[in-house]
């Protein structure tokens, strides 16, 4: 396989026909709550999961901006799909950033073979913490406990989890289809209903040493990483995809209509200046959201390229995280505005369940709720006023913690 990277045009040619098939069934899946096993299989077979795996390991060797571009287009087709793959791409990114050649050889071979990863990070308990336990087993370790918000795990071959092991905190992976792993479809959110973000239970699950990815003492300050910014960028890409879908649906809706409010007989809403204004606003919101995501992708890529050259300056990590948090503050309200403005082009007929245009707002609102934007806004203000980066602020808050550290920390998963 050539070592030269694929172009955007080559990636589009490979995946756009699949996105079209996914989009064609998106409304029906939403209406019937049909889990997206078939679309996931199409993407798996086309090699989407290996987008970021280097070509030297048999992957497609895409850059981070190229990955985000494809996730936007996938999100436009069906916004459940990028979120299903989010933990998988986080796992791959963790292997890339580890610079552990043996680990990369071991895991990338599985990724290229089409195996997929989900996540088991968060819990529904009375307080923030981690209760899942790793203990000594017969031939390695044993995993016990329960996680929720396990996005993508219903579709995955592996699940990345976090656990306590004595005085240590560990991240690990286990296959989803071995004895003791139970994946439950009990996600009840009003949006992103097909992501499989429900419960995963572990009961005496065997874990070999090789499947323990990271280990550190509780309270230990972790090394700088771009993974928090990366995970947020995936959510932003999905939201940008929704913005593009809203524009496309609005244009298709208006172009097919022959009557307009307040005008007797037949008329073309497409010629109505008020309707044109709404479409123009939707187009502008979609463009602005995508432009901000592009900037975030470029910041992330600068971190990756610096890492390939040697040591990454701390400021590059900070820039990536700050840029991702800044984009959140603007992209979230932009896309939510677009999802509501969509209904201004169609009147009551746009609310038909046959169209399910409401899915765009429900999905965007659910994704926005995954991002504590008000906390990130405060972190940005602290950075610009006092020079304290979001990562430094996080370390200050958690330095003294000795129990349950990182229960919701995405970066610890890899």
C-alpha positions as CSV (number, residue, x, y, z in Angstrom):
1,X,0.0,0.0,0.0
2,X,1.3,3.5,-0.9
3,X,2.5,5.6,2.0
4,X,1.1,8.8,0.6
5,X,-2.0,10.0,2.3
6,X,-5.4,9.7,0.7
7,X,-7.0,12.9,-0.5
8,X,-10.3,14.3,0.6
9,X,-11.7,13.5,-2.9
10,X,-10.5,9.8,-2.6
11,X,-12.1,9.5,0.9
12,X,-15.3,11.1,-0.3
13,X,-15.5,8.7,-3.3
14,X,-15.0,5.8,-0.9
15,X,-17.6,6.7,1.7
16,X,-20.2,9.1,0.1
17,X,-22.2,6.2,-1.5
18,X,-22.5,4.6,1.9
19,X,-23.6,7.9,3.5
20,X,-26.3,8.1,0.9
21,X,-27.6,4.6,1.8
22,X,-27.5,5.6,5.4
23,X,-29.4,8.8,4.8
24,X,-32.1,7.0,2.8
25,X,-33.1,4.9,5.8
26,X,-32.5,7.5,8.6
27,X,-36.2,8.6,9.0
28,X,-37.5,5.0,9.0
29,X,-34.9,3.9,11.6
30,X,-35.9,6.9,13.8
31,X,-39.6,6.2,13.4
32,X,-39.3,2.5,14.3
33,X,-36.3,2.9,16.6
34,X,-34.4,0.3,14.5
35,X,-30.9,0.0,15.9
36,X,-28.3,0.9,13.3
37,X,-26.6,-2.5,13.0
38,X,-26.8,-2.6,9.2
39,X,-25.3,0.9,8.7
40,X,-22.5,0.1,11.2
41,X,-21.8,-3.0,9.2
42,X,-21.5,-1.0,5.9
43,X,-19.1,1.4,7.5
44,X,-17.1,-1.4,9.1
45,X,-16.7,-3.2,5.8
46,X,-15.7,0.1,4.0
47,X,-12.9,0.6,6.6
48,X,-14.2,3.7,8.3
49,X,-12.9,2.4,11.7
50,X,-9.3,2.4,10.2
51,X,-9.4,6.0,8.9
52,X,-6.7,7.1,11.4
53,X,-4.6,3.9,11.4
54,X,-1.4,4.6,9.6
55,X,-1.0,3.2,6.1
56,X,2.1,1.3,7.3
57,X,-0.3,-0.7,9.5
58,X,-2.8,-1.2,6.7
59,X,-5.1,1.7,7.6
60,X,-6.2,4.7,5.5
61,X,-3.8,7.1,7.2
62,X,-6.2,10.1,7.3
63,X,-5.3,13.3,9.2
64,X,-7.5,14.6,12.0
65,X,-9.1,17.3,9.8
66,X,-9.9,14.5,7.2
67,X,-11.5,12.4,9.9
68,X,-13.6,15.3,11.1
69,X,-14.6,16.0,7.5
70,X,-15.9,12.5,7.1
71,X,-17.7,12.6,10.5
72,X,-19.5,15.7,9.4
73,X,-20.8,14.0,6.3
74,X,-21.7,10.9,8.2
75,X,-23.5,13.1,10.8
76,X,-25.4,14.7,8.0
77,X,-26.7,11.3,6.9
78,X,-27.6,10.2,10.4
79,X,-26.2,11.9,13.5
80,X,-26.4,8.6,15.5
81,X,-23.5,7.1,13.5
82,X,-20.6,9.4,14.4
83,X,-21.5,9.1,18.1
84,X,-21.6,5.3,17.8
85,X,-18.0,5.5,16.4
86,X,-16.8,8.2,18.9
87,X,-15.3,5.8,21.5
88,X,-13.7,3.7,18.7
89,X,-11.9,6.7,17.3
90,X,-10.9,7.7,20.8
91,X,-9.3,4.3,21.3
92,X,-7.4,4.5,18.0
93,X,-6.2,8.0,18.9
94,X,-5.0,6.8,22.2
95,X,-2.9,4.1,20.6
96,X,-1.5,6.7,18.1
97,X,-0.6,9.1,20.9
98,X,1.0,6.4,23.1
99,X,4.0,5.9,20.8
100,X,4.1,2.3,21.9
101,X,5.0,0.3,18.8
102,X,4.2,-3.1,20.3
103,X,0.7,-1.9,21.4
104,X,0.1,-0.3,18.0
105,X,1.0,-3.5,16.2
106,X,-1.2,-5.6,18.5
107,X,-4.3,-3.3,18.4
108,X,-4.1,-1.8,14.9
109,X,-4.2,-5.2,13.3
110,X,-7.6,-5.7,15.0
111,X,-8.9,-2.3,14.0
112,X,-7.9,-2.9,10.3
113,X,-9.7,-6.2,10.5
114,X,-12.9,-4.3,11.2
115,X,-13.2,-4.7,14.9
116,X,-14.9,-1.8,16.7
117,X,-14.7,-0.3,20.2
118,X,-17.4,1.1,22.5
119,X,-16.9,2.7,25.9
120,X,-17.9,2.1,29.6
121,X,-16.7,5.2,31.5
122,X,-19.5,6.9,33.4
123,X,-21.8,5.6,36.2
124,X,-25.3,6.5,37.6
125,X,-24.5,6.7,41.3
126,X,-25.2,9.2,44.1
127,X,-21.8,10.9,43.7
128,X,-19.2,11.2,41.0
129,X,-16.8,8.3,41.2
130,X,-15.7,5.0,39.9
131,X,-17.0,1.8,41.5
132,X,-16.0,-0.8,39.0
133,X,-13.3,-3.1,40.4
134,X,-10.4,-5.0,38.9
135,X,-9.1,-7.8,41.1
136,X,-6.7,-10.7,40.9
137,X,-8.0,-13.6,38.8
138,X,-6.9,-17.1,37.9
139,X,-5.1,-16.2,34.7
140,X,-4.7,-12.4,35.1
141,X,-7.4,-10.2,36.4
142,X,-11.2,-10.2,37.0
143,X,-13.5,-7.2,36.3
144,X,-16.8,-6.5,38.2
145,X,-19.2,-3.6,38.2
146,X,-21.6,-1.6,36.1
147,X,-21.4,1.4,33.8
148,X,-23.9,3.6,32.0
149,X,-23.8,6.0,29.0
150,X,-21.9,3.2,27.2
151,X,-22.2,4.8,23.8
152,X,-21.5,2.4,20.8
153,X,-21.0,-0.7,22.9
154,X,-24.2,-2.4,21.5
155,X,-22.4,-2.4,18.2
156,X,-18.9,-3.0,19.3
157,X,-16.5,-6.0,19.5
158,X,-14.6,-4.4,22.4
159,X,-15.5,-2.1,25.3
160,X,-13.0,0.3,26.8
161,X,-13.6,0.7,30.6
162,X,-12.1,2.3,33.7
163,X,-11.7,0.5,37.0
164,X,-10.1,0.7,40.4
165,X,-7.3,-1.8,41.2
166,X,-6.2,-1.5,44.8
167,X,-4.5,1.9,45.0
168,X,-4.3,2.3,41.3
169,X,-6.7,3.5,38.6
170,X,-6.6,1.6,35.4
171,X,-8.0,1.7,31.9
172,X,-8.6,-1.5,30.0
173,X,-10.5,-3.2,27.2
174,X,-12.5,-6.4,27.2
175,X,-14.4,-8.2,24.4
176,X,-18.1,-7.6,24.5
177,X,-19.1,-11.2,23.7
178,X,-17.2,-13.1,26.4
179,X,-18.7,-14.6,29.5
180,X,-19.6,-12.0,32.2
181,X,-20.1,-9.0,29.9
182,X,-23.8,-7.9,29.6
183,X,-24.7,-5.0,27.2
184,X,-28.2,-3.7,27.8
185,X,-30.2,-1.5,25.4
186,X,-31.8,0.8,28.1
187,X,-30.8,4.3,26.8
188,X,-34.0,6.4,27.2
189,X,-32.8,9.8,25.9
190,X,-35.2,11.7,23.6
191,X,-32.4,12.2,21.1
192,X,-29.6,10.1,19.7
193,X,-31.9,7.2,20.3
194,X,-29.9,4.7,18.3
195,X,-26.5,5.2,19.8
196,X,-26.8,2.3,22.3
197,X,-25.8,4.6,25.2
198,X,-27.1,2.3,27.9
199,X,-25.8,-0.1,30.6
200,X,-22.8,-2.4,30.5
201,X,-22.4,-4.9,33.4
202,X,-19.2,-6.9,34.2
203,X,-19.4,-10.0,36.3
204,X,-16.2,-11.9,36.9
205,X,-14.9,-11.0,33.5
206,X,-11.4,-12.3,32.8
207,X,-8.9,-9.6,31.8
208,X,-5.4,-10.6,30.7
209,X,-2.5,-8.3,31.5
210,X,-2.2,-7.3,27.9
211,X,-5.6,-5.8,27.9
212,X,-4.8,-3.3,30.7
213,X,-3.9,-0.2,28.7
214,X,-2.9,2.3,31.4
215,X,-2.2,2.3,35.1
216,X,-1.5,5.2,37.5
217,X,-1.9,5.9,41.2
218,X,-5.1,7.6,42.3
219,X,-4.5,11.3,42.5
220,X,-1.5,11.2,40.2
221,X,-1.4,14.0,37.7
222,X,-1.6,12.6,34.2
223,X,0.5,13.7,31.3
224,X,-0.8,16.3,28.9
225,X,-3.1,15.0,26.2
226,X,-5.2,16.3,23.3
227,X,-7.8,13.6,23.8
228,X,-10.3,15.7,25.7
229,X,-10.3,18.2,22.8
230,X,-10.5,15.3,20.4
231,X,-13.6,13.8,22.0
232,X,-15.3,17.2,22.0
233,X,-14.3,17.7,18.3
234,X,-16.2,14.5,17.4
235,X,-19.3,15.9,19.1
236,X,-18.8,19.2,17.2
237,X,-18.5,17.3,13.9
238,X,-21.7,15.5,14.6
239,X,-23.5,18.8,15.3
240,X,-22.0,20.4,12.2
241,X,-23.4,17.4,10.3
242,X,-26.8,18.1,11.8
243,X,-26.5,21.7,10.6
244,X,-25.8,20.5,7.1
245,X,-28.8,18.1,7.2
246,X,-31.1,20.9,8.4
247,X,-30.1,23.0,5.4
248,X,-30.5,20.1,3.0
249,X,-33.9,19.2,4.4
250,X,-35.1,22.8,4.4
251,X,-34.1,23.2,0.7
252,X,-35.8,20.0,-0.3
253,X,-38.9,20.8,1.6
254,X,-39.3,24.3,0.0
255,X,-38.5,23.2,-3.5
256,X,-41.2,20.6,-3.5
257,X,-44.0,22.9,-2.4
258,X,-46.5,24.8,-4.6
259,X,-48.5,26.8,-1.9
260,X,-47.5,29.5,0.5
261,X,-49.2,31.1,3.5
262,X,-51.4,34.1,2.6
263,X,-51.2,33.7,-1.2
264,X,-54.3,32.3,-3.0
265,X,-53.9,29.4,-5.4
266,X,-50.6,27.9,-6.4
267,X,-47.4,29.7,-5.7
268,X,-43.7,28.9,-5.3
269,X,-42.4,29.3,-1.8
270,X,-38.9,29.2,-3.3
271,X,-39.7,32.6,-4.8
272,X,-40.9,34.1,-1.5
273,X,-38.2,36.6,-0.1
274,X,-39.1,35.6,3.5
275,X,-38.5,31.9,2.8
276,X,-35.3,32.8,0.9
277,X,-34.1,34.7,3.9
278,X,-34.6,31.7,6.2
279,X,-32.7,29.4,3.8
280,X,-30.0,32.0,3.6
281,X,-29.7,32.1,7.4
282,X,-29.6,28.3,7.6
283,X,-26.8,28.2,5.0
284,X,-24.9,30.8,7.0
285,X,-25.2,28.9,10.3
286,X,-24.1,25.7,8.7
287,X,-21.1,27.4,7.0
288,X,-20.0,29.2,10.2
289,X,-20.3,26.0,12.3
290,X,-18.2,24.0,9.9
291,X,-15.6,26.8,9.7
292,X,-15.1,26.7,13.4
293,X,-14.8,22.9,13.4
294,X,-12.1,23.2,10.7
295,X,-10.1,25.5,13.0
296,X,-10.4,23.0,15.8
297,X,-9.2,20.2,13.5
298,X,-6.2,22.2,12.5
299,X,-5.2,22.8,16.2
300,X,-5.5,19.1,16.9
301,X,-3.4,18.3,13.8
302,X,-0.6,20.6,15.0
303,X,-0.4,18.6,18.2
304,X,-0.2,15.4,16.3
305,X,2.5,16.7,13.9
306,X,4.6,18.0,16.8
307,X,4.4,14.6,18.5
308,X,5.7,13.0,15.3
309,X,8.7,15.3,15.4
310,X,9.4,14.8,19.1
311,X,8.1,16.5,22.2
312,X,4.8,18.5,22.0
313,X,5.0,22.1,23.6
314,X,2.4,22.4,26.3
315,X,1.0,25.5,24.6
316,X,-0.2,23.3,21.7
317,X,-2.2,21.1,24.0
318,X,-3.7,24.2,25.6
319,X,-4.5,25.7,22.2
320,X,-6.3,22.6,21.1
321,X,-8.4,22.4,24.2
322,X,-9.2,26.1,24.3
323,X,-10.1,26.1,20.6
324,X,-12.5,23.2,21.1
325,X,-14.1,24.8,24.1
326,X,-14.5,28.1,22.3
327,X,-16.1,26.4,19.3
328,X,-18.6,24.7,21.7
329,X,-19.8,28.1,22.9
330,X,-20.8,29.1,19.4
331,X,-21.5,25.9,17.4
332,X,-24.0,24.6,20.0
333,X,-26.4,27.6,19.9
334,X,-25.8,28.0,16.1
335,X,-27.0,24.5,15.3
336,X,-29.8,24.5,17.8
337,X,-31.0,27.8,16.3
338,X,-30.9,26.2,12.8
339,X,-32.9,23.2,14.1
340,X,-35.7,25.5,15.2
341,X,-35.5,27.9,12.3
342,X,-36.1,24.9,9.9
343,X,-39.8,25.0,10.8
344,X,-40.2,28.6,9.6
345,X,-40.1,27.4,6.0
346,X,-43.0,24.9,6.1
347,X,-45.8,25.8,8.6
348,X,-47.7,23.0,10.2
349,X,-46.9,20.5,7.5
350,X,-43.2,20.5,8.5
351,X,-44.2,19.0,11.8
352,X,-45.5,15.7,10.2
353,X,-44.2,12.6,11.9
354,X,-43.6,11.2,8.4
355,X,-40.8,13.7,8.0
356,X,-39.4,13.5,11.5
357,X,-37.7,16.9,11.1
358,X,-37.9,17.2,14.9
359,X,-35.1,14.6,15.1
360,X,-32.6,17.2,14.2
361,X,-33.4,19.4,17.3
362,X,-33.7,16.4,19.6
363,X,-30.4,15.0,18.5
364,X,-28.6,18.3,18.6
365,X,-30.0,19.1,22.1
366,X,-28.9,15.7,23.4
367,X,-25.4,16.1,22.0
368,X,-25.2,19.6,23.4
369,X,-26.1,18.2,26.8
370,X,-23.1,15.9,26.7
371,X,-21.0,19.1,26.7
372,X,-21.0,21.1,29.9
373,X,-20.7,24.3,27.9
374,X,-21.3,26.6,30.9
375,X,-18.4,25.0,32.7
376,X,-16.2,25.3,29.6
377,X,-17.2,29.0,29.3
378,X,-16.0,29.6,32.9
379,X,-12.7,27.7,32.2
380,X,-12.1,29.9,29.1
381,X,-12.6,33.1,31.2
382,X,-10.2,31.8,33.8
383,X,-7.6,31.1,31.1
384,X,-7.8,34.5,29.5
385,X,-8.1,36.4,32.8
386,X,-5.6,34.4,34.9
387,X,-3.5,32.4,32.5
388,X,-4.8,29.1,34.0
389,X,-5.4,26.6,31.3
390,X,-8.4,24.2,31.5
391,X,-6.0,21.3,32.1
392,X,-4.3,23.2,34.9
393,X,-7.6,24.0,36.5
394,X,-8.7,20.3,36.3
395,X,-5.4,19.2,37.9
396,X,-5.9,21.7,40.7
397,X,-9.4,20.4,41.4
398,X,-8.4,16.8,41.4
399,X,-4.9,16.7,42.8
400,X,-6.1,15.8,46.3
401,X,-8.6,13.2,45.2
402,X,-7.9,9.7,46.3
403,X,-11.1,7.8,45.4
404,X,-12.9,7.5,42.1
405,X,-10.7,9.8,40.2
406,X,-11.6,10.2,36.5
407,X,-15.0,8.4,36.5
408,X,-16.1,10.6,33.6
409,X,-12.6,11.5,32.3
410,X,-12.7,10.6,28.6
411,X,-9.0,10.7,28.2
412,X,-8.4,8.0,30.8
413,X,-10.2,5.5,28.7
414,X,-7.3,5.1,26.3
